[in-house]
Amino acid sequence: WSNFVEFCIKNNLGGIENLSMIPGNVGSAPVQNIGAYGVELKDVFLTCEVFNKNDFSIKTYNLEDCKFEYRNSIFKENKSLIILSLYFLTRQYTDCEDCRLVIGIVLGVTLLLYDIYNHKKVE
C-alpha cells in the first residue's frame, strides 16, 4: 500500500496522501476501509473487480456494493470474495485545478491513468 501511495505522490496524484504508511497491500485496503487523518479508502474508491469463490463469478463492485463502514466492508464479512483489481479516483496536481484521474491496479500493477474530464489516457 505504501508503495502505491508513494507512486501517487511522485506523480502528483492527490487524494490518498493521508493514507500513507498504513501497513498492508493495495488489494487488502478495501477489506477494512483503511483510513487516517480524515480520509478513508471509500473517499477515493471508484470500483473493483471481485472473484467469488462460491460460484466462480467475477463481478464489478461499486461504492454501494462494497458496503463501506468504519473499518469494515462486505469483504470483511464475506470471505469468499477476492479482490482482483481496484480503481481509484484521484486529483492531479498540475496546471489543471480540477483534473480527476482514475488509477487502475490489477494484481499489483498500475494499469492505467485516465483523465475522466478530457476522456483520454494519461501517459
Order of alpha helices (4+ residues) and beta strands (2+ residues): alpha-beta-alpha-beta-beta-beta-beta-alpha-alpha-beta-beta-beta-beta
